[in-house]
Amino acid sequence: MSFQNLTLEIRDRVARLTVNRPEKLNALNRATLQEMEQAFSECSSDPAVGLVILTGSGAKAFIAGADINELAQQTPVEGREYARYGQRLFQRIESLGKPVLAAINGYALGGGCEIALACTLRFAASTARFGQPEVNLGLIPGYGGTQRLARLVGRGKAQELILTGEMIDAAEALRIGLVNQVFPAEELLPKTEAVASIILSRGPLAVRYAMEAIHRGLNMPLEEGLDYEATLFSVLCSSTDMKEGTRAFLEKRKPKFEGR
């Protein structure tokens, strides 16, 4: 499928999804969100895709937030529906069943920061900037920022970022755990692709179940989370991949996983 506001390229089991509105700093309007919903649906169902890299076009912005022209027109009823739509999409990304790596090449503000929070891993260019500036518009984050940011960096730091609306640089984002690694801008995509290659070399079922155990377990009491982990572990013990992985280790060779 062709898109107006996105580009989607699939190569070597990696889908590179690029938000392509550089003249608007890749801001998220309704049309872009709808295209993202379709693109992630395609990536989820396509057996040729093992992992997604999400980035923005141009050198300035990853995603610089919502489209303010659209946002300014929202009524209370429309505002709730708009927020819930974005939340459902970002939950779809978070639970895609395949890793989604954010390659954050510039401003990640508002909805841009929120979509990065929904990704599996976050890698940033040293020039990237992060923030939840919604209070400057008389609003709060509406795509999950109040929930995911606190879970990722802790309540105190999340409240500081959300209540002040101030931006932080990539070094500070790394320090507080908002991103996993920071690279020079010119190395961001190659380094992200290198991490993608490592993940894709591992057992695909194991990767999927590990993500599921972490994601669902965080919303459970510890004992329930441990029980869920044990259940997924037992399911993997019956898989062809587990048999191949353990056999390859004992035979001192690289495993050839089949995803079953």
Sequence and secondary structure as in RCSB ss.txt:
>XXXX:A:sequence
MSFQNLTLEIRDRVARLTVNRPEKLNALNRATLQEMEQAFSECSSDPAVGLVILTGSGAKAFIAGADINELAQQT
PVEGREYARYGQRLFQRIESLGKPVLAAINGYALGGGCEIALACTLRFAASTARFGQPEVNLGLIPGYGGTQRLA
RLVGRGKAQELILTGEMIDAAEALRIGLVNQVFPAEELLPKTEAVASIILSRGPLAVRYAMEAIHRGLNMPLEEG
LDYEATLFSVLCSSTDMKEGTRAFLEKRKPKFEGR
>XXXX:A:secstr
   SSEEEEEETTEEEEEE  GGGTT B HHHHHHHHHHHHHHHH TT SEEEEEESSSSEEE  B HHHHTT  
HHHHHHHHHHHHHHHHHHHTSSS EEEEE SEEETHHHHHHHHSSEEEEETT EEE GGGGGT    SSHHHHHH
HHH HHHHHHHHHH   EEHHHHHHTTSSSEEE GGGHHHHHHHHHHHHHTS HHHHHHHHHHHHHHTTS HHHH
HHHHHHHHHHHTTSHHHHHHHHHHHTTS       
